[in-house]
Amino acid sequence: MLRLALLPLQVGGEAANVDSTAVLVGMILGVILTVLIAGSAGYWVYKDASKRENNELQWGIGVAATLFFLFPIGILVLVAYVIVRGDETGTEPMQEGGAAGGDW
């Protein structure tokens, strides 16, 4: 089965010297990395949306799912959230100059 997956790697009709264990480990590490990135981004969006009193569960799951299944589109969804989310949070007081947050 794995030999059919490596068929495009063949040159001149000879089998390519690719260790199937290395390919499997690489695939597993790729999936773990993808889950960590999608989960982290989804969690950040969930926490940020809950501060801003948006649909936090929908945004969090939506961003995480699109990052996991459709990575380039997931990046666009994350950017869209940052644009659409709004500027004010319910917990940040507004200061005199109109800027939220403290002095650095």
N, CA, C and O atoms as a GROMACS GRO file, in nm:
protein
  416
    1MET      N    1   0.082  -0.119   0.000
    1MET     CA    2   0.000   0.000   0.000
    1MET      C    3   0.087   0.125   0.000
    1MET      O    4   0.061   0.219  -0.076
    2LEU      N    5   0.189   0.128   0.085
    2LEU     CA    6   0.276   0.243   0.092
    2LEU      C    7   0.358   0.258  -0.035
    2LEU      O    8   0.394   0.370  -0.074
    3ARG      N    9   0.388   0.147  -0.101
    3ARG     CA   10   0.462   0.152  -0.226
    3ARG      C   11   0.385   0.230  -0.333
    3ARG      O   12   0.446   0.300  -0.414
    4LEU      N   13   0.253   0.220  -0.333
    4LEU     CA   14   0.174   0.296  -0.429
    4LEU      C   15   0.179   0.445  -0.397
    4LEU      O   16   0.176   0.528  -0.488
    5ALA      N   17   0.186   0.479  -0.270
    5ALA     CA   18   0.193   0.620  -0.231
    5ALA      C   19   0.327   0.682  -0.271
    5ALA      O   20   0.334   0.802  -0.296
    6LEU      N   21   0.433   0.600  -0.277
    6LEU     CA   22   0.565   0.650  -0.312
    6LEU      C   23   0.594   0.641  -0.461
    6LEU      O   24   0.704   0.675  -0.505
    7LEU      N   25   0.498   0.596  -0.539
    7LEU     CA   26   0.518   0.579  -0.683
    7LEU      C   27   0.566   0.705  -0.753
    7LEU      O   28   0.652   0.695  -0.840
    8PRO      N   29   0.514   0.826  -0.720
    8PRO     CA   30   0.563   0.945  -0.788
    8PRO      C   31   0.709   0.978  -0.755
    8PRO      O   32   0.770   1.059  -0.826
    9LEU      N   33   0.766   0.919  -0.651
    9LEU     CA   34   0.904   0.946  -0.614
    9LEU      C   35   1.004   0.861  -0.692
    9LEU      O   36   1.125   0.879  -0.677
   10GLN      N   37   0.955   0.771  -0.774
   10GLN     CA   38   1.044   0.683  -0.848
   10GLN      C   39   1.107   0.757  -0.965
   10GLN      O   40   1.045   0.840  -1.030
   11VAL      N   41   1.234   0.723  -0.989
   11VAL     CA   42   1.307   0.784  -1.099
   11VAL      C   43   1.363   0.672  -1.184
   11VAL      O   44   1.432   0.583  -1.134
   12GLY      N   45   1.335   0.675  -1.312
   12GLY     CA   46   1.390   0.575  -1.403
   12GLY      C   47   1.341   0.434  -1.376
   12GLY      O   48   1.409   0.338  -1.412
   13GLY      N   49   1.227   0.419  -1.316
   13GLY     CA   50   1.170   0.287  -1.291
   13GLY      C   51   1.225   0.218  -1.168
   13GLY      O   52   1.182   0.107  -1.136
   14GLU      N   53   1.318   0.281  -1.097
   14GLU     CA   54   1.373   0.221  -0.977
   14GLU      C   55   1.299   0.274  -0.854
   14GLU      O   56   1.254   0.388  -0.852
   15ALA      N   57   1.288   0.189  -0.754
   15ALA     CA   58   1.219   0.229  -0.632
   15ALA      C   59   1.303   0.332  -0.557
   15ALA      O   60   1.425   0.319  -0.548
   16ALA      N   61   1.238   0.432  -0.504
   16ALA     CA   62   1.307   0.534  -0.426
   16ALA      C   63   1.340   0.479  -0.288
   16ALA      O   64   1.262   0.402  -0.231
   17ASN      N   65   1.454   0.517  -0.235
   17ASN     CA   66   1.496   0.470  -0.104
   17ASN      C   67   1.440   0.564   0.003
   17ASN      O   68   1.509   0.653   0.052
   18VAL      N   69   1.314   0.542   0.038
   18VAL     CA   70   1.248   0.622   0.140
   18VAL      C   71   1.203   0.528   0.250
   18VAL      O   72   1.136   0.428   0.224
   19ASP      N   73   1.242   0.560   0.371
   19ASP     CA   74   1.204   0.479   0.485
   19ASP      C   75   1.058   0.507   0.520
   19ASP      O   76   1.022   0.620   0.548
   20SER      N   77   0.976   0.404   0.517
   20SER     CA   78   0.834   0.423   0.543
   20SER      C   79   0.809   0.466   0.688
   20SER      O   80   0.710   0.534   0.715
   21THR      N   81   0.895   0.428   0.779
   21THR     CA   82   0.880   0.470   0.918
   21THR      C   83   0.902   0.620   0.930
   21THR      O   84   0.831   0.687   1.005
   22ALA      N   85   0.999   0.673   0.858
   22ALA     CA   86   1.025   0.817   0.862
   22ALA      C   87   0.908   0.895   0.805
   22ALA      O   88   0.872   1.001   0.856
   23VAL      N   89   0.847   0.842   0.698
   23VAL     CA   90   0.730   0.908   0.639
   23VAL      C   91   0.615   0.907   0.738
   23VAL      O   92   0.546   1.008   0.753
   24LEU      N   93   0.593   0.796   0.806
   24LEU     CA   94   0.485   0.785   0.904
   24LEU      C   95   0.508   0.879   1.022
   24LEU      O   96   0.414   0.945   1.067
   25VAL      N   97   0.630   0.886   1.072
   25VAL     CA   98   0.662   0.975   1.184
   25VAL      C   99   0.642   1.120   1.142
   25VAL      O  100   0.590   1.201   1.219
   26GLY      N  101   0.683   1.154   1.021
   26GLY     CA  102   0.664   1.290   0.970
   26GLY      C  103   0.517   1.326   0.959
   26GLY      O  104   0.478   1.438   0.992
   27MET      N  105   0.436   1.233   0.912
   27MET     CA  106   0.293   1.259   0.902
   27MET      C  107   0.229   1.277   1.039
   27MET      O  108   0.146   1.366   1.058
   28ILE      N  109   0.268   1.195   1.135
   28ILE     CA  110   0.213   1.206   1.270
   28ILE      C  111   0.254   1.339   1.334
   28ILE      O  112   0.171   1.405   1.396
   29LEU      N  113   0.380   1.377   1.318
   29LEU     CA  114   0.424   1.505   1.372
   29LEU      C  115   0.353   1.623   1.305
   29LEU      O  116   0.323   1.722   1.370
   30GLY      N  117   0.327   1.612   1.176
   30GLY     CA  118   0.254   1.716   1.104
   30GLY      C  119   0.112   1.731   1.157
   30GLY      O  120   0.063   1.843   1.173
   31VAL      N  121   0.045   1.620   1.182
   31VAL     CA  122  -0.091   1.624   1.235
   31VAL      C  123  -0.091   1.684   1.376
   31VAL      O  124  -0.178   1.765   1.408
   32ILE      N  125   0.004   1.644   1.459
   32ILE     CA  126   0.012   1.698   1.595
   32ILE      C  127   0.036   1.848   1.591
   32ILE      O  128  -0.027   1.923   1.666
   33LEU      N  129   0.127   1.894   1.505
   33LEU     CA  130   0.155   2.037   1.493
   33LEU      C  131   0.032   2.113   1.443
   33LEU      O  132   0.004   2.222   1.491
   34THR      N  133  -0.040   2.056   1.349
   34THR     CA  134  -0.161   2.119   1.297
   34THR      C  135  -0.267   2.130   1.405
   34THR      O  136  -0.334   2.233   1.416
   35VAL      N  137  -0.285   2.026   1.484
   35VAL     CA  138  -0.383   2.029   1.594
   35VAL      C  139  -0.344   2.135   1.697
   35VAL      O  140  -0.430   2.207   1.748
   36LEU      N  141  -0.215   2.144   1.729
   36LEU     CA  142  -0.170   2.244   1.827
   36LEU      C  143  -0.193   2.386   1.776
   36LEU      O  144  -0.238   2.473   1.851
   37ILE      N  145  -0.162   2.411   1.650
   37ILE     CA  146  -0.181   2.546   1.595
   37ILE      C  147  -0.329   2.581   1.589
   37ILE      O  148  -0.369   2.689   1.631
   38ALA      N  149  -0.411   2.489   1.536
   38ALA     CA  150  -0.554   2.516   1.525
   38ALA      C  151  -0.619   2.531   1.663
   38ALA      O  152  -0.702   2.619   1.683
   39GLY      N  153  -0.580   2.446   1.757
   39GLY     CA  154  -0.636   2.454   1.891
   39GLY      C  155  -0.597   2.582   1.963
   39GLY      O  156  -0.679   2.643   2.031
   40SER      N  157  -0.471   2.622   1.948
   40SER     CA  158  -0.425   2.746   2.013
   40SER      C  159  -0.495   2.868   1.955
   40SER      O  160  -0.538   2.956   2.030
   41ALA      N  161  -0.506   2.873   1.825
   41ALA     CA  162  -0.573   2.987   1.761
   41ALA      C  163  -0.722   2.989   1.799
   41ALA      O  164  -0.777   3.095   1.828
   42GLY      N  165  -0.786   2.872   1.799
   42GLY     CA  166  -0.927   2.864   1.838
   42GLY      C  167  -0.949   2.907   1.981
   42GLY      O  168  -1.048   2.975   2.011
   43TYR      N  169  -0.858   2.867   2.071
   43TYR     CA  170  -0.871   2.905   2.211
   43TYR      C  171  -0.851   3.056   2.228
   43TYR      O  172  -0.924   3.120   2.304
   44TRP      N  173  -0.752   3.113   2.158
   44TRP     CA  174  -0.730   3.258   2.166
   44TRP      C  175  -0.852   3.335   2.115
   44TRP      O  176  -0.893   3.433   2.177
   45VAL      N  177  -0.908   3.290   2.003
   45VAL     CA  178  -1.026   3.357   1.948
   45VAL      C  179  -1.143   3.344   2.044
   45VAL      O  180  -1.218   3.440   2.065
   46TYR      N  181  -1.161   3.226   2.104
   46TYR     CA  182  -1.269   3.206   2.201
   46TYR      C  183  -1.256   3.301   2.319
   46TYR      O  184  -1.353   3.366   2.358
   47LYS      N  185  -1.135   3.311   2.377
   47LYS     CA  186  -1.115   3.399   2.492
   47LYS      C  187  -1.132   3.545   2.453
   47LYS      O  188  -1.191   3.622   2.529
   48ASP      N  189  -1.082   3.585   2.336
   48ASP     CA  190  -1.094   3.723   2.292
   48ASP      C  191  -1.240   3.758   2.262
   48ASP      O  192  -1.287   3.867   2.297
   49ALA      N  193  -1.312   3.667   2.197
   49ALA     CA  194  -1.452   3.694   2.164
   49ALA      C  195  -1.538   3.699   2.290
   49ALA      O  196  -1.636   3.774   2.294
   50SER      N  197  -1.504   3.621   2.392
   50SER     CA  198  -1.584   3.626   2.516
   50SER      C  199  -1.562   3.759   2.589
   50SER      O  200  -1.653   3.808   2.655
   51LYS      N  201  -1.443   3.818   2.577
   51LYS     CA  202  -1.419   3.952   2.635
   51LYS      C  203  -1.501   4.057   2.562
   51LYS      O  204  -1.546   4.154   2.623
   52ARG      N  205  -1.519   4.039   2.434
   52ARG     CA  206  -1.587   4.138   2.352
   52ARG      C  207  -1.737   4.109   2.338
   52ARG      O  208  -1.808   4.178   2.266
   53GLU      N  209  -1.783   4.006   2.409
   53GLU     CA  210  -1.924   3.967   2.409
   53GLU      C  211  -1.976   3.937   2.268
   53GLU      O  212  -2.086   3.976   2.232
   54ASN      N  213  -1.894   3.866   2.191
   54ASN     CA  214  -1.935   3.817   2.059
   54ASN      C  215  -1.977   3.671   2.072
   54ASN      O  216  -1.981   3.618   2.183
   55ASN      N  217  -2.006   3.606   1.963
   55ASN     CA  218  -2.039   3.463   1.964
   55ASN      C  219  -1.910   3.384   1.979
   55ASN      O  220  -1.856   3.333   1.881
   56GLU      N  221  -1.861   3.373   2.104
   56GLU     CA  222  -1.729   3.316   2.127
   56GLU      C  223  -1.716   3.171   2.084
   56GLU      O  224  -1.614   3.132   2.027
   57LEU      N  225  -1.818   3.089   2.112
   57LEU     CA  226  -1.810   2.948   2.076
   57LEU      C  227  -1.809   2.929   1.924
   57LEU      O  228  -1.733   2.848   1.872
   58GLN      N  229  -1.892   3.002   1.856
   58GLN     CA  230  -1.897   2.991   1.709
   58GLN      C  231  -1.767   3.038   1.646
   58GLN      O  232  -1.715   2.972   1.556
   59TRP      N  233  -1.713   3.150   1.692
   59TRP     CA  234  -1.588   3.200   1.635
   59TRP      C  235  -1.473   3.105   1.667
   59TRP      O  236  -1.392   3.076   1.579
   60GLY      N  237  -1.464   3.058   1.789
   60GLY     CA  238  -1.354   2.969   1.828
   60GLY      C  239  -1.354   2.839   1.751
   60GLY      O  240  -1.251   2.798   1.699
   61ILE      N  241  -1.470   2.775   1.743
   61ILE     CA  242  -1.480   2.649   1.668
   61ILE      C  243  -1.460   2.673   1.520
   61ILE      O  244  -1.394   2.593   1.452
   62GLY      N  245  -1.515   2.781   1.468
   62GLY     CA  246  -1.501   2.810   1.326
   62GLY      C  247  -1.357   2.834   1.284
   62GLY      O  248  -1.312   2.780   1.182
   63VAL      N  249  -1.285   2.912   1.362
   63VAL     CA  250  -1.145   2.939   1.329
   63VAL      C  251  -1.061   2.812   1.342
   63VAL      O  252  -0.980   2.782   1.255
   64ALA      N  253  -1.081   2.738   1.451
   64ALA     CA  254  -1.003   2.615   1.471
   64ALA      C  255  -1.031   2.512   1.362
   64ALA      O  256  -0.939   2.448   1.311
   65ALA      N  257  -1.157   2.495   1.324
   65ALA     CA  258  -1.192   2.397   1.223
   65ALA      C  259  -1.138   2.436   1.086
   65ALA      O  260  -1.085   2.351   1.014
   66THR      N  261  -1.150   2.562   1.049
   66THR     CA  262  -1.098   2.601   0.917
   66THR      C  263  -0.945   2.598   0.915
   66THR      O  264  -0.887   2.567   0.811
   67LEU      N  265  -0.879   2.628   1.026
   67LEU     CA  266  -0.733   2.615   1.029
   67LEU      C  267  -0.692   2.469   1.018
   67LEU      O  268  -0.591   2.439   0.954
   68PHE      N  269  -0.767   2.379   1.078
   68PHE     CA  270  -0.730   2.238   1.074
   68PHE      C  271  -0.759   2.176   0.937
   68PHE      O  272  -0.673   2.107   0.881
   69PHE      N  273  -0.877   2.200   0.883
   69PHE     CA  274  -0.916   2.133   0.759
   69PHE      C  275  -0.875   2.209   0.632
   69PHE      O  276  -0.840   2.146   0.532
   70LEU      N  277  -0.880   2.340   0.636
   70LEU     CA  278  -0.850   2.423   0.518
   70LEU      C  279  -0.754   2.533   0.560
   70LEU      O  280  -0.796   2.648   0.579
   71PHE      N  281  -0.626   2.500   0.575
   71PHE     CA  282  -0.530   2.592   0.637
   71PHE      C  283  -0.526   2.731   0.573
   71PHE      O  284  -0.536   2.829   0.647
   72PRO      N  285  -0.511   2.745   0.442
   72PRO     CA  286  -0.503   2.882   0.388
   72PRO      C  287  -0.632   2.962   0.412
   72PRO      O  288  -0.626   3.082   0.439
   73ILE      N  289  -0.745   2.898   0.402
   73ILE     CA  290  -0.872   2.967   0.427
   73ILE      C  291  -0.885   2.998   0.576
   73ILE      O  292  -0.944   3.099   0.612
   74GLY      N  293  -0.832   2.912   0.662
   74GLY     CA  294  -0.834   2.937   0.805
   74GLY      C  295  -0.756   3.061   0.843
   74GLY      O  296  -0.795   3.133   0.935
   75ILE      N  297  -0.646   3.088   0.774
   75ILE     CA  298  -0.570   3.210   0.797
   75ILE      C  299  -0.658   3.330   0.763
   75ILE      O  300  -0.659   3.429   0.837
   76LEU      N  301  -0.730   3.322   0.652
   76LEU     CA  302  -0.819   3.432   0.612
   76LEU      C  303  -0.931   3.452   0.714
   76LEU      O  304  -0.969   3.565   0.743
   77VAL      N  305  -0.985   3.343   0.769
   77VAL     CA  306  -1.091   3.352   0.871
   77VAL      C  307  -1.035   3.418   0.997
   77VAL      O  308  -1.104   3.499   1.059
   78LEU      N  309  -0.914   3.384   1.035
   78LEU     CA  310  -0.852   3.445   1.152
   78LEU      C  311  -0.832   3.595   1.130
   78LEU      O  312  -0.857   3.675   1.220
   79VAL      N  313  -0.787   3.633   1.012
   79VAL     CA  314  -0.771   3.776   0.980
   79VAL      C  315  -0.907   3.845   0.979
   79VAL      O  316  -0.920   3.958   1.026
   80ALA      N  317  -1.009   3.778   0.925
   80ALA     CA  318  -1.144   3.835   0.923
   80ALA      C  319  -1.195   3.857   1.064
   80ALA      O  320  -1.260   3.958   1.092
   81TYR      N  321  -1.166   3.764   1.155
   81TYR     CA  322  -1.210   3.783   1.294
   81TYR      C  323  -1.144   3.906   1.354
   81TYR      O  324  -1.210   3.985   1.420
   82VAL      N  325  -1.013   3.922   1.331
   82VAL     CA  326  -0.942   4.037   1.388
   82VAL      C  327  -0.999   4.167   1.333
   82VAL      O  328  -1.004   4.267   1.406
   83ILE      N  329  -1.041   4.169   1.208
   83ILE     CA  330  -1.099   4.290   1.148
   83ILE      C  331  -1.241   4.315   1.201
   83ILE      O  332  -1.276   4.430   1.230
   84VAL      N  333  -1.321   4.211   1.212
   84VAL     CA  334  -1.464   4.224   1.245
   84VAL      C  335  -1.488   4.234   1.395
   84VAL      O  336  -1.594   4.282   1.436
   85ARG      N  337  -1.396   4.192   1.478
   85ARG     CA  338  -1.422   4.174   1.621
   85ARG      C  339  -1.460   4.299   1.696
   85ARG      O  340  -1.526   4.288   1.800
   86GLY      N  341  -1.425   4.415   1.652
   86GLY     CA  342  -1.455   4.538   1.725
   86GLY      C  343  -1.336   4.584   1.806
   86GLY      O  344  -1.244   4.508   1.832
   87ASP      N  345  -1.341   4.710   1.845
   87ASP     CA  346  -1.227   4.768   1.914
   87ASP      C  347  -1.238   4.762   2.066
   87ASP      O  348  -1.136   4.752   2.134
   88GLU      N  349  -1.357   4.768   2.120
   88GLU     CA  350  -1.374   4.777   2.264
   88GLU      C  351  -1.411   4.643   2.324
   88GLU      O  352  -1.481   4.562   2.263
   89THR      N  353  -1.362   4.622   2.445
   89THR     CA  354  -1.404   4.505   2.521
   89THR      C  355  -1.491   4.552   2.636
   89THR      O  356  -1.490   4.670   2.671
   90GLY      N  357  -1.565   4.462   2.693
   90GLY     CA  358  -1.653   4.498   2.804
   90GLY      C  359  -1.577   4.526   2.932
   90GLY      O  360  -1.631   4.591   3.021
   91THR      N  361  -1.452   4.477   2.944
   91THR     CA  362  -1.377   4.492   3.069
   91THR      C  363  -1.273   4.602   3.065
   91THR      O  364  -1.219   4.638   3.170
   92GLU      N  365  -1.243   4.658   2.947
   92GLU     CA  366  -1.142   4.762   2.938
   92GLU      C  367  -1.207   4.900   2.949
   92GLU      O  368  -1.292   4.935   2.867
   93PRO      N  369  -1.168   4.977   3.050
   93PRO     CA  370  -1.226   5.112   3.061
   93PRO      C  371  -1.163   5.205   2.958
   93PRO      O  372  -1.045   5.191   2.923
   94MET      N  373  -1.240   5.298   2.910
   94MET     CA  374  -1.190   5.397   2.814
   94MET      C  375  -1.123   5.509   2.891
   94MET      O  376  -1.172   5.551   2.996
   95GLN      N  377  -1.010   5.558   2.839
   95GLN     CA  378  -0.940   5.669   2.902
   95GLN      C  379  -0.979   5.800   2.836
   95GLN      O  380  -1.055   5.800   2.740
   96GLU      N  381  -0.927   5.911   2.886
   96GLU     CA  382  -0.963   6.043   2.837
   96GLU      C  383  -0.930   6.061   2.690
   96GLU      O  384  -1.009   6.121   2.616
   97GLY      N  385  -0.816   6.012   2.646
   97GLY     CA  386  -0.775   6.032   2.508
   97GLY      C  387  -0.847   5.941   2.410
   97GLY      O  388  -0.825   5.950   2.290
   98GLY      N  389  -0.932   5.853   2.459
   98GLY     CA  390  -1.006   5.762   2.374
   98GLY      C  391  -0.937   5.629   2.352
   98GLY      O  392  -0.993   5.540   2.289
   99ALA      N  393  -0.816   5.616   2.404
   99ALA     CA  394  -0.743   5.490   2.385
   99ALA      C  395  -0.767   5.401   2.507
   99ALA      O  396  -0.768   5.448   2.621
  100ALA      N  397  -0.786   5.275   2.481
  100ALA     CA  398  -0.806   5.179   2.590
  100ALA      C  399  -0.671   5.125   2.633
  100ALA      O  400  -0.576   5.125   2.555
  101GLY      N  401  -0.663   5.080   2.757
  101GLY     CA  402  -0.540   5.019   2.805
  101GLY      C  403  -0.459   5.114   2.890
  101GLY      O  404  -0.492   5.232   2.901
  102GLY      N  405  -0.353   5.063   2.949
  102GLY     CA  406  -0.270   5.144   3.036
  102GLY      C  407  -0.147   5.196   2.966
  102GLY      O  408  -0.122   5.168   2.849
  103ASP      N  409  -0.069   5.274   3.042
  103ASP     CA  410   0.055   5.328   2.989
  103ASP      C  411   0.163   5.223   2.998
  103ASP      O  412   0.167   5.143   3.091
  104TRP      N  413   0.251   5.225   2.900
  104TRP     CA  414   0.364   5.130   2.901
  104TRP      C  415   0.479   5.200   2.958
  104TRP      O  416   0.587   5.142   2.970
   0.00000   0.00000   0.00000
